[in-house]
Amino acid sequence: MIRRLKNPLVVFAVCFATIALPLFTLPINFFQGEIVYAQGLMEKKVQAPLSLSYFIGLGYNKVDMTGVKDFYLTAKGFILAAILLVGIPGLIAYRIHLGKNNQ
């Protein structure tokens, strides 16, 4: 088992899954986003922290979505999601790769 974890791609996949699983299944409002409310012919945008679980339909009630036309991550939210989901596992896998080459 330890030998398999020395493969950087396996390390990346394990780290990615370990970070992504709670972010996509639990309603952790951590990422900056905007919610668009429809009020008649008017639209109102409200900045609010969002969870990645909202995008796959988990973590919110249908009652909470009344009047909501759309919700999305802002640029800062996308960057934070990319850092957490790809950047950190990538750095860990790269570190494993460097350590493997030095032996």
Phi and psi restraints in degrees (range 20) as a CNS / XPLOR table:
assign (resid 1 and name C) (resid 2 and name N)
       (resid 2 and name CA) (resid 2 and name C) 1.0 -63.5 20.0 2
assign (resid 2 and name N) (resid 2 and name CA)
       (resid 2 and name C) (resid 3 and name N) 1.0 -36.2 20.0 2
assign (resid 2 and name C) (resid 3 and name N)
       (resid 3 and name CA) (resid 3 and name C) 1.0 -63.1 20.0 2
assign (resid 3 and name N) (resid 3 and name CA)
       (resid 3 and name C) (resid 4 and name N) 1.0 -38.5 20.0 2
assign (resid 3 and name C) (resid 4 and name N)
       (resid 4 and name CA) (resid 4 and name C) 1.0 -66.4 20.0 2
assign (resid 4 and name N) (resid 4 and name CA)
       (resid 4 and name C) (resid 5 and name N) 1.0 -33.9 20.0 2
assign (resid 4 and name C) (resid 5 and name N)
       (resid 5 and name CA) (resid 5 and name C) 1.0 -74.1 20.0 2
assign (resid 5 and name N) (resid 5 and name CA)
       (resid 5 and name C) (resid 6 and name N) 1.0 -3.9 20.0 2
assign (resid 5 and name C) (resid 6 and name N)
       (resid 6 and name CA) (resid 6 and name C) 1.0 -86.2 20.0 2
assign (resid 6 and name N) (resid 6 and name CA)
       (resid 6 and name C) (resid 7 and name N) 1.0 -8.3 20.0 2
assign (resid 6 and name C) (resid 7 and name N)
       (resid 7 and name CA) (resid 7 and name C) 1.0 -80.2 20.0 2
assign (resid 7 and name N) (resid 7 and name CA)
       (resid 7 and name C) (resid 8 and name N) 1.0 120.6 20.0 2
assign (resid 7 and name C) (resid 8 and name N)
       (resid 8 and name CA) (resid 8 and name C) 1.0 -59.8 20.0 2
assign (resid 8 and name N) (resid 8 and name CA)
       (resid 8 and name C) (resid 9 and name N) 1.0 -33.7 20.0 2
assign (resid 8 and name C) (resid 9 and name N)
       (resid 9 and name CA) (resid 9 and name C) 1.0 -68.5 20.0 2
assign (resid 9 and name N) (resid 9 and name CA)
       (resid 9 and name C) (resid 10 and name N) 1.0 -36.6 20.0 2
assign (resid 9 and name C) (resid 10 and name N)
       (resid 10 and name CA) (resid 10 and name C) 1.0 -68.4 20.0 2
assign (resid 10 and name N) (resid 10 and name CA)
       (resid 10 and name C) (resid 11 and name N) 1.0 -41.4 20.0 2
assign (resid 10 and name C) (resid 11 and name N)
       (resid 11 and name CA) (resid 11 and name C) 1.0 -61.8 20.0 2
assign (resid 11 and name N) (resid 11 and name CA)
       (resid 11 and name C) (resid 12 and name N) 1.0 -44.1 20.0 2
assign (resid 11 and name C) (resid 12 and name N)
       (resid 12 and name CA) (resid 12 and name C) 1.0 -59.9 20.0 2
assign (resid 12 and name N) (resid 12 and name CA)
       (resid 12 and name C) (resid 13 and name N) 1.0 -46.5 20.0 2
assign (resid 12 and name C) (resid 13 and name N)
       (resid 13 and name CA) (resid 13 and name C) 1.0 -63.5 20.0 2
assign (resid 13 and name N) (resid 13 and name CA)
       (resid 13 and name C) (resid 14 and name N) 1.0 -41.5 20.0 2
assign (resid 13 and name C) (resid 14 and name N)
       (resid 14 and name CA) (resid 14 and name C) 1.0 -67.4 20.0 2
assign (resid 14 and name N) (resid 14 and name CA)
       (resid 14 and name C) (resid 15 and name N) 1.0 -44.2 20.0 2
assign (resid 14 and name C) (resid 15 and name N)
       (resid 15 and name CA) (resid 15 and name C) 1.0 -64.9 20.0 2
assign (resid 15 and name N) (resid 15 and name CA)
       (resid 15 and name C) (resid 16 and name N) 1.0 -42.7 20.0 2
assign (resid 15 and name C) (resid 16 and name N)
       (resid 16 and name CA) (resid 16 and name C) 1.0 -59.7 20.0 2
assign (resid 16 and name N) (resid 16 and name CA)
       (resid 16 and name C) (resid 17 and name N) 1.0 -48.0 20.0 2
assign (resid 16 and name C) (resid 17 and name N)
       (resid 17 and name CA) (resid 17 and name C) 1.0 -64.2 20.0 2
assign (resid 17 and name N) (resid 17 and name CA)
       (resid 17 and name C) (resid 18 and name N) 1.0 -38.9 20.0 2
assign (resid 17 and name C) (resid 18 and name N)
       (resid 18 and name CA) (resid 18 and name C) 1.0 -64.8 20.0 2
assign (resid 18 and name N) (resid 18 and name CA)
       (resid 18 and name C) (resid 19 and name N) 1.0 -36.9 20.0 2
assign (resid 18 and name C) (resid 19 and name N)
       (resid 19 and name CA) (resid 19 and name C) 1.0 -81.6 20.0 2
assign (resid 19 and name N) (resid 19 and name CA)
       (resid 19 and name C) (resid 20 and name N) 1.0 -41.4 20.0 2
assign (resid 19 and name C) (resid 20 and name N)
       (resid 20 and name CA) (resid 20 and name C) 1.0 -70.9 20.0 2
assign (resid 20 and name N) (resid 20 and name CA)
       (resid 20 and name C) (resid 21 and name N) 1.0 -35.7 20.0 2
assign (resid 20 and name C) (resid 21 and name N)
       (resid 21 and name CA) (resid 21 and name C) 1.0 -56.1 20.0 2
assign (resid 21 and name N) (resid 21 and name CA)
       (resid 21 and name C) (resid 22 and name N) 1.0 -53.0 20.0 2
assign (resid 21 and name C) (resid 22 and name N)
       (resid 22 and name CA) (resid 22 and name C) 1.0 -68.7 20.0 2
assign (resid 22 and name N) (resid 22 and name CA)
       (resid 22 and name C) (resid 23 and name N) 1.0 -34.0 20.0 2
assign (resid 22 and name C) (resid 23 and name N)
       (resid 23 and name CA) (resid 23 and name C) 1.0 -67.6 20.0 2
assign (resid 23 and name N) (resid 23 and name CA)
       (resid 23 and name C) (resid 24 and name N) 1.0 -32.7 20.0 2
assign (resid 23 and name C) (resid 24 and name N)
       (resid 24 and name CA) (resid 24 and name C) 1.0 -95.0 20.0 2
assign (resid 24 and name N) (resid 24 and name CA)
       (resid 24 and name C) (resid 25 and name N) 1.0 -9.4 20.0 2
assign (resid 24 and name C) (resid 25 and name N)
       (resid 25 and name CA) (resid 25 and name C) 1.0 -112.9 20.0 2
assign (resid 25 and name N) (resid 25 and name CA)
       (resid 25 and name C) (resid 26 and name N) 1.0 -23.1 20.0 2
assign (resid 25 and name C) (resid 26 and name N)
       (resid 26 and name CA) (resid 26 and name C) 1.0 -107.2 20.0 2
assign (resid 26 and name N) (resid 26 and name CA)
       (resid 26 and name C) (resid 27 and name N) 1.0 144.7 20.0 2
assign (resid 26 and name C) (resid 27 and name N)
       (resid 27 and name CA) (resid 27 and name C) 1.0 -80.1 20.0 2
assign (resid 27 and name N) (resid 27 and name CA)
       (resid 27 and name C) (resid 28 and name N) 1.0 74.8 20.0 2
assign (resid 27 and name C) (resid 28 and name N)
       (resid 28 and name CA) (resid 28 and name C) 1.0 -97.9 20.0 2
assign (resid 28 and name N) (resid 28 and name CA)
       (resid 28 and name C) (resid 29 and name N) 1.0 104.4 20.0 2
assign (resid 28 and name C) (resid 29 and name N)
       (resid 29 and name CA) (resid 29 and name C) 1.0 -79.1 20.0 2
assign (resid 29 and name N) (resid 29 and name CA)
       (resid 29 and name C) (resid 30 and name N) 1.0 90.3 20.0 2
assign (resid 29 and name C) (resid 30 and name N)
       (resid 30 and name CA) (resid 30 and name C) 1.0 -124.0 20.0 2
assign (resid 30 and name N) (resid 30 and name CA)
       (resid 30 and name C) (resid 31 and name N) 1.0 -17.2 20.0 2
assign (resid 30 and name C) (resid 31 and name N)
       (resid 31 and name CA) (resid 31 and name C) 1.0 -109.2 20.0 2
assign (resid 31 and name N) (resid 31 and name CA)
       (resid 31 and name C) (resid 32 and name N) 1.0 134.2 20.0 2
assign (resid 31 and name C) (resid 32 and name N)
       (resid 32 and name CA) (resid 32 and name C) 1.0 -69.3 20.0 2
assign (resid 32 and name N) (resid 32 and name CA)
       (resid 32 and name C) (resid 33 and name N) 1.0 134.6 20.0 2
assign (resid 32 and name C) (resid 33 and name N)
       (resid 33 and name CA) (resid 33 and name C) 1.0 -153.6 20.0 2
assign (resid 33 and name N) (resid 33 and name CA)
       (resid 33 and name C) (resid 34 and name N) 1.0 -176.6 20.0 2
assign (resid 33 and name C) (resid 34 and name N)
       (resid 34 and name CA) (resid 34 and name C) 1.0 -130.5 20.0 2
assign (resid 34 and name N) (resid 34 and name CA)
       (resid 34 and name C) (resid 35 and name N) 1.0 142.8 20.0 2
assign (resid 34 and name C) (resid 35 and name N)
       (resid 35 and name CA) (resid 35 and name C) 1.0 -113.3 20.0 2
assign (resid 35 and name N) (resid 35 and name CA)
       (resid 35 and name C) (resid 36 and name N) 1.0 130.3 20.0 2
assign (resid 35 and name C) (resid 36 and name N)
       (resid 36 and name CA) (resid 36 and name C) 1.0 -103.6 20.0 2
assign (resid 36 and name N) (resid 36 and name CA)
       (resid 36 and name C) (resid 37 and name N) 1.0 116.4 20.0 2
assign (resid 36 and name C) (resid 37 and name N)
       (resid 37 and name CA) (resid 37 and name C) 1.0 -98.3 20.0 2
assign (resid 37 and name N) (resid 37 and name CA)
       (resid 37 and name C) (resid 38 and name N) 1.0 136.0 20.0 2
assign (resid 37 and name C) (resid 38 and name N)
       (resid 38 and name CA) (resid 38 and name C) 1.0 -99.7 20.0 2
assign (resid 38 and name N) (resid 38 and name CA)
       (resid 38 and name C) (resid 39 and name N) 1.0 119.6 20.0 2
assign (resid 38 and name C) (resid 39 and name N)
       (resid 39 and name CA) (resid 39 and name C) 1.0 -123.4 20.0 2
assign (resid 39 and name N) (resid 39 and name CA)
       (resid 39 and name C) (resid 40 and name N) 1.0 88.8 20.0 2
assign (resid 39 and name C) (resid 40 and name N)
       (resid 40 and name CA) (resid 40 and name C) 1.0 68.2 20.0 2
assign (resid 40 and name N) (resid 40 and name CA)
       (resid 40 and name C) (resid 41 and name N) 1.0 -122.3 20.0 2
assign (resid 40 and name C) (resid 41 and name N)
       (resid 41 and name CA) (resid 41 and name C) 1.0 -91.1 20.0 2
assign (resid 41 and name N) (resid 41 and name CA)
       (resid 41 and name C) (resid 42 and name N) 1.0 -5.1 20.0 2
assign (resid 41 and name C) (resid 42 and name N)
       (resid 42 and name CA) (resid 42 and name C) 1.0 -96.9 20.0 2
assign (resid 42 and name N) (resid 42 and name CA)
       (resid 42 and name C) (resid 43 and name N) 1.0 150.8 20.0 2
assign (resid 42 and name C) (resid 43 and name N)
       (resid 43 and name CA) (resid 43 and name C) 1.0 -120.4 20.0 2
assign (resid 43 and name N) (resid 43 and name CA)
       (resid 43 and name C) (resid 44 and name N) 1.0 139.9 20.0 2
assign (resid 43 and name C) (resid 44 and name N)
       (resid 44 and name CA) (resid 44 and name C) 1.0 -125.3 20.0 2
assign (resid 44 and name N) (resid 44 and name CA)
       (resid 44 and name C) (resid 45 and name N) 1.0 124.8 20.0 2
assign (resid 44 and name C) (resid 45 and name N)
       (resid 45 and name CA) (resid 45 and name C) 1.0 -99.4 20.0 2
assign (resid 45 and name N) (resid 45 and name CA)
       (resid 45 and name C) (resid 46 and name N) 1.0 130.1 20.0 2
assign (resid 45 and name C) (resid 46 and name N)
       (resid 46 and name CA) (resid 46 and name C) 1.0 -124.8 20.0 2
assign (resid 46 and name N) (resid 46 and name CA)
       (resid 46 and name C) (resid 47 and name N) 1.0 127.8 20.0 2
assign (resid 46 and name C) (resid 47 and name N)
       (resid 47 and name CA) (resid 47 and name C) 1.0 -76.0 20.0 2
assign (resid 47 and name N) (resid 47 and name CA)
       (resid 47 and name C) (resid 48 and name N) 1.0 132.2 20.0 2
assign (resid 47 and name C) (resid 48 and name N)
       (resid 48 and name CA) (resid 48 and name C) 1.0 -154.4 20.0 2
assign (resid 48 and name N) (resid 48 and name CA)
       (resid 48 and name C) (resid 49 and name N) 1.0 149.3 20.0 2
assign (resid 48 and name C) (resid 49 and name N)
       (resid 49 and name CA) (resid 49 and name C) 1.0 -72.2 20.0 2
assign (resid 49 and name N) (resid 49 and name CA)
       (resid 49 and name C) (resid 50 and name N) 1.0 137.7 20.0 2
assign (resid 49 and name C) (resid 50 and name N)
       (resid 50 and name CA) (resid 50 and name C) 1.0 -122.3 20.0 2
assign (resid 50 and name N) (resid 50 and name CA)
       (resid 50 and name C) (resid 51 and name N) 1.0 159.9 20.0 2
assign (resid 50 and name C) (resid 51 and name N)
       (resid 51 and name CA) (resid 51 and name C) 1.0 -107.1 20.0 2
assign (resid 51 and name N) (resid 51 and name CA)
       (resid 51 and name C) (resid 52 and name N) 1.0 148.5 20.0 2
assign (resid 51 and name C) (resid 52 and name N)
       (resid 52 and name CA) (resid 52 and name C) 1.0 -67.8 20.0 2
assign (resid 52 and name N) (resid 52 and name CA)
       (resid 52 and name C) (resid 53 and name N) 1.0 -22.2 20.0 2
assign (resid 52 and name C) (resid 53 and name N)
       (resid 53 and name CA) (resid 53 and name C) 1.0 -67.4 20.0 2
assign (resid 53 and name N) (resid 53 and name CA)
       (resid 53 and name C) (resid 54 and name N) 1.0 -24.2 20.0 2
assign (resid 53 and name C) (resid 54 and name N)
       (resid 54 and name CA) (resid 54 and name C) 1.0 -63.9 20.0 2
assign (resid 54 and name N) (resid 54 and name CA)
       (resid 54 and name C) (resid 55 and name N) 1.0 -30.6 20.0 2
assign (resid 54 and name C) (resid 55 and name N)
       (resid 55 and name CA) (resid 55 and name C) 1.0 -75.8 20.0 2
assign (resid 55 and name N) (resid 55 and name CA)
       (resid 55 and name C) (resid 56 and name N) 1.0 -17.2 20.0 2
assign (resid 55 and name C) (resid 56 and name N)
       (resid 56 and name CA) (resid 56 and name C) 1.0 -108.9 20.0 2
assign (resid 56 and name N) (resid 56 and name CA)
       (resid 56 and name C) (resid 57 and name N) 1.0 9.7 20.0 2
assign (resid 56 and name C) (resid 57 and name N)
       (resid 57 and name CA) (resid 57 and name C) 1.0 88.4 20.0 2
assign (resid 57 and name N) (resid 57 and name CA)
       (resid 57 and name C) (resid 58 and name N) 1.0 17.2 20.0 2
assign (resid 57 and name C) (resid 58 and name N)
       (resid 58 and name CA) (resid 58 and name C) 1.0 -110.9 20.0 2
assign (resid 58 and name N) (resid 58 and name CA)
       (resid 58 and name C) (resid 59 and name N) 1.0 150.9 20.0 2
assign (resid 58 and name C) (resid 59 and name N)
       (resid 59 and name CA) (resid 59 and name C) 1.0 91.4 20.0 2
assign (resid 59 and name N) (resid 59 and name CA)
       (resid 59 and name C) (resid 60 and name N) 1.0 1.9 20.0 2
assign (resid 59 and name C) (resid 60 and name N)
       (resid 60 and name CA) (resid 60 and name C) 1.0 -139.4 20.0 2
assign (resid 60 and name N) (resid 60 and name CA)
       (resid 60 and name C) (resid 61 and name N) 1.0 156.2 20.0 2
assign (resid 60 and name C) (resid 61 and name N)
       (resid 61 and name CA) (resid 61 and name C) 1.0 -92.8 20.0 2
assign (resid 61 and name N) (resid 61 and name CA)
       (resid 61 and name C) (resid 62 and name N) 1.0 153.8 20.0 2
assign (resid 61 and name C) (resid 62 and name N)
       (resid 62 and name CA) (resid 62 and name C) 1.0 -62.2 20.0 2
assign (resid 62 and name N) (resid 62 and name CA)
       (resid 62 and name C) (resid 63 and name N) 1.0 -31.1 20.0 2
assign (resid 62 and name C) (resid 63 and name N)
       (resid 63 and name CA) (resid 63 and name C) 1.0 -65.3 20.0 2
assign (resid 63 and name N) (resid 63 and name CA)
       (resid 63 and name C) (resid 64 and name N) 1.0 -34.6 20.0 2
assign (resid 63 and name C) (resid 64 and name N)
       (resid 64 and name CA) (resid 64 and name C) 1.0 -67.5 20.0 2
assign (resid 64 and name N) (resid 64 and name CA)
       (resid 64 and name C) (resid 65 and name N) 1.0 -20.0 20.0 2
assign (resid 64 and name C) (resid 65 and name N)
       (resid 65 and name CA) (resid 65 and name C) 1.0 -94.0 20.0 2
assign (resid 65 and name N) (resid 65 and name CA)
       (resid 65 and name C) (resid 66 and name N) 1.0 4.1 20.0 2
assign (resid 65 and name C) (resid 66 and name N)
       (resid 66 and name CA) (resid 66 and name C) 1.0 -67.0 20.0 2
assign (resid 66 and name N) (resid 66 and name CA)
       (resid 66 and name C) (resid 67 and name N) 1.0 128.4 20.0 2
assign (resid 66 and name C) (resid 67 and name N)
       (resid 67 and name CA) (resid 67 and name C) 1.0 86.1 20.0 2
assign (resid 67 and name N) (resid 67 and name CA)
       (resid 67 and name C) (resid 68 and name N) 1.0 -7.2 20.0 2
assign (resid 67 and name C) (resid 68 and name N)
       (resid 68 and name CA) (resid 68 and name C) 1.0 -87.4 20.0 2
assign (resid 68 and name N) (resid 68 and name CA)
       (resid 68 and name C) (resid 69 and name N) 1.0 120.4 20.0 2
assign (resid 68 and name C) (resid 69 and name N)
       (resid 69 and name CA) (resid 69 and name C) 1.0 -87.0 20.0 2
assign (resid 69 and name N) (resid 69 and name CA)
       (resid 69 and name C) (resid 70 and name N) 1.0 -40.9 20.0 2
assign (resid 69 and name C) (resid 70 and name N)
       (resid 70 and name CA) (resid 70 and name C) 1.0 -160.0 20.0 2
assign (resid 70 and name N) (resid 70 and name CA)
       (resid 70 and name C) (resid 71 and name N) 1.0 158.4 20.0 2
assign (resid 70 and name C) (resid 71 and name N)
       (resid 71 and name CA) (resid 71 and name C) 1.0 -146.6 20.0 2
assign (resid 71 and name N) (resid 71 and name CA)
       (resid 71 and name C) (resid 72 and name N) 1.0 146.2 20.0 2
assign (resid 71 and name C) (resid 72 and name N)
       (resid 72 and name CA) (resid 72 and name C) 1.0 -157.2 20.0 2
assign (resid 72 and name N) (resid 72 and name CA)
       (resid 72 and name C) (resid 73 and name N) 1.0 161.9 20.0 2
assign (resid 72 and name C) (resid 73 and name N)
       (resid 73 and name CA) (resid 73 and name C) 1.0 -83.0 20.0 2
assign (resid 73 and name N) (resid 73 and name CA)
       (resid 73 and name C) (resid 74 and name N) 1.0 145.4 20.0 2
assign (resid 73 and name C) (resid 74 and name N)
       (resid 74 and name CA) (resid 74 and name C) 1.0 -83.5 20.0 2
assign (resid 74 and name N) (resid 74 and name CA)
       (resid 74 and name C) (resid 75 and name N) 1.0 179.7 20.0 2
assign (resid 74 and name C) (resid 75 and name N)
       (resid 75 and name CA) (resid 75 and name C) 1.0 -59.8 20.0 2
assign (resid 75 and name N) (resid 75 and name CA)
       (resid 75 and name C) (resid 76 and name N) 1.0 -41.6 20.0 2
assign (resid 75 and name C) (resid 76 and name N)
       (resid 76 and name CA) (resid 76 and name C) 1.0 -63.9 20.0 2
assign (resid 76 and name N) (resid 76 and name CA)
       (resid 76 and name C) (resid 77 and name N) 1.0 -37.0 20.0 2
assign (resid 76 and name C) (resid 77 and name N)
       (resid 77 and name CA) (resid 77 and name C) 1.0 -66.1 20.0 2
assign (resid 77 and name N) (resid 77 and name CA)
       (resid 77 and name C) (resid 78 and name N) 1.0 -42.1 20.0 2
assign (resid 77 and name C) (resid 78 and name N)
       (resid 78 and name CA) (resid 78 and name C) 1.0 -63.7 20.0 2
assign (resid 78 and name N) (resid 78 and name CA)
       (resid 78 and name C) (resid 79 and name N) 1.0 -42.2 20.0 2
assign (resid 78 and name C) (resid 79 and name N)
       (resid 79 and name CA) (resid 79 and name C) 1.0 -64.2 20.0 2
assign (resid 79 and name N) (resid 79 and name CA)
       (resid 79 and name C) (resid 80 and name N) 1.0 -44.3 20.0 2
assign (resid 79 and name C) (resid 80 and name N)
       (resid 80 and name CA) (resid 80 and name C) 1.0 -63.3 20.0 2
assign (resid 80 and name N) (resid 80 and name CA)
       (resid 80 and name C) (resid 81 and name N) 1.0 -41.8 20.0 2
assign (resid 80 and name C) (resid 81 and name N)
       (resid 81 and name CA) (resid 81 and name C) 1.0 -62.8 20.0 2
assign (resid 81 and name N) (resid 81 and name CA)
       (resid 81 and name C) (resid 82 and name N) 1.0 -41.6 20.0 2
assign (resid 81 and name C) (resid 82 and name N)
       (resid 82 and name CA) (resid 82 and name C) 1.0 -65.7 20.0 2
assign (resid 82 and name N) (resid 82 and name CA)
       (resid 82 and name C) (resid 83 and name N) 1.0 -40.2 20.0 2
assign (resid 82 and name C) (resid 83 and name N)
       (resid 83 and name CA) (resid 83 and name C) 1.0 -63.8 20.0 2
assign (resid 83 and name N) (resid 83 and name CA)
       (resid 83 and name C) (resid 84 and name N) 1.0 -45.0 20.0 2
assign (resid 83 and name C) (resid 84 and name N)
       (resid 84 and name CA) (resid 84 and name C) 1.0 -70.7 20.0 2
assign (resid 84 and name N) (resid 84 and name CA)
       (resid 84 and name C) (resid 85 and name N) 1.0 -41.2 20.0 2
assign (resid 84 and name C) (resid 85 and name N)
       (resid 85 and name CA) (resid 85 and name C) 1.0 -85.2 20.0 2
assign (resid 85 and name N) (resid 85 and name CA)
       (resid 85 and name C) (resid 86 and name N) 1.0 -32.7 20.0 2
assign (resid 85 and name C) (resid 86 and name N)
       (resid 86 and name CA) (resid 86 and name C) 1.0 -116.2 20.0 2
assign (resid 86 and name N) (resid 86 and name CA)
       (resid 86 and name C) (resid 87 and name N) 1.0 -41.8 20.0 2
assign (resid 86 and name C) (resid 87 and name N)
       (resid 87 and name CA) (resid 87 and name C) 1.0 -65.8 20.0 2
assign (resid 87 and name N) (resid 87 and name CA)
       (resid 87 and name C) (resid 88 and name N) 1.0 -52.2 20.0 2
assign (resid 87 and name C) (resid 88 and name N)
       (resid 88 and name CA) (resid 88 and name C) 1.0 -65.3 20.0 2
assign (resid 88 and name N) (resid 88 and name CA)
       (resid 88 and name C) (resid 89 and name N) 1.0 -49.0 20.0 2
assign (resid 88 and name C) (resid 89 and name N)
       (resid 89 and name CA) (resid 89 and name C) 1.0 -60.6 20.0 2
assign (resid 89 and name N) (resid 89 and name CA)
       (resid 89 and name C) (resid 90 and name N) 1.0 -34.5 20.0 2
assign (resid 89 and name C) (resid 90 and name N)
       (resid 90 and name CA) (resid 90 and name C) 1.0 -64.8 20.0 2
assign (resid 90 and name N) (resid 90 and name CA)
       (resid 90 and name C) (resid 91 and name N) 1.0 -42.4 20.0 2
assign (resid 90 and name C) (resid 91 and name N)
       (resid 91 and name CA) (resid 91 and name C) 1.0 -64.8 20.0 2
assign (resid 91 and name N) (resid 91 and name CA)
       (resid 91 and name C) (resid 92 and name N) 1.0 -40.5 20.0 2
assign (resid 91 and name C) (resid 92 and name N)
       (resid 92 and name CA) (resid 92 and name C) 1.0 -65.4 20.0 2
assign (resid 92 and name N) (resid 92 and name CA)
       (resid 92 and name C) (resid 93 and name N) 1.0 -44.3 20.0 2
assign (resid 92 and name C) (resid 93 and name N)
       (resid 93 and name CA) (resid 93 and name C) 1.0 -64.5 20.0 2
assign (resid 93 and name N) (resid 93 and name CA)
       (resid 93 and name C) (resid 94 and name N) 1.0 -39.0 20.0 2
assign (resid 93 and name C) (resid 94 and name N)
       (resid 94 and name CA) (resid 94 and name C) 1.0 -64.7 20.0 2
assign (resid 94 and name N) (resid 94 and name CA)
       (resid 94 and name C) (resid 95 and name N) 1.0 -39.3 20.0 2
assign (resid 94 and name C) (resid 95 and name N)
       (resid 95 and name CA) (resid 95 and name C) 1.0 -63.3 20.0 2
assign (resid 95 and name N) (resid 95 and name CA)
       (resid 95 and name C) (resid 96 and name N) 1.0 -41.7 20.0 2
assign (resid 95 and name C) (resid 96 and name N)
       (resid 96 and name CA) (resid 96 and name C) 1.0 -62.3 20.0 2
assign (resid 96 and name N) (resid 96 and name CA)
       (resid 96 and name C) (resid 97 and name N) 1.0 -41.3 20.0 2
assign (resid 96 and name C) (resid 97 and name N)
       (resid 97 and name CA) (resid 97 and name C) 1.0 -62.1 20.0 2
assign (resid 97 and name N) (resid 97 and name CA)
       (resid 97 and name C) (resid 98 and name N) 1.0 -44.0 20.0 2
assign (resid 97 and name C) (resid 98 and name N)
       (resid 98 and name CA) (resid 98 and name C) 1.0 -65.9 20.0 2
assign (resid 98 and name N) (resid 98 and name CA)
       (resid 98 and name C) (resid 99 and name N) 1.0 -40.8 20.0 2
assign (resid 98 and name C) (resid 99 and name N)
       (resid 99 and name CA) (resid 99 and name C) 1.0 -65.5 20.0 2
assign (resid 99 and name N) (resid 99 and name CA)
       (resid 99 and name C) (resid 100 and name N) 1.0 -34.6 20.0 2
assign (resid 99 and name C) (resid 100 and name N)
       (resid 100 and name CA) (resid 100 and name C) 1.0 -69.2 20.0 2
assign (resid 100 and name N) (resid 100 and name CA)
       (resid 100 and name C) (resid 101 and name N) 1.0 -36.3 20.0 2
assign (resid 100 and name C) (resid 101 and name N)
       (resid 101 and name CA) (resid 101 and name C) 1.0 -74.0 20.0 2
assign (resid 101 and name N) (resid 101 and name CA)
       (resid 101 and name C) (resid 102 and name N) 1.0 -24.0 20.0 2
assign (resid 101 and name C) (resid 102 and name N)
       (resid 102 and name CA) (resid 102 and name C) 1.0 -82.4 20.0 2
assign (resid 102 and name N) (resid 102 and name CA)
       (resid 102 and name C) (resid 103 and name N) 1.0 -9.9 20.0 2
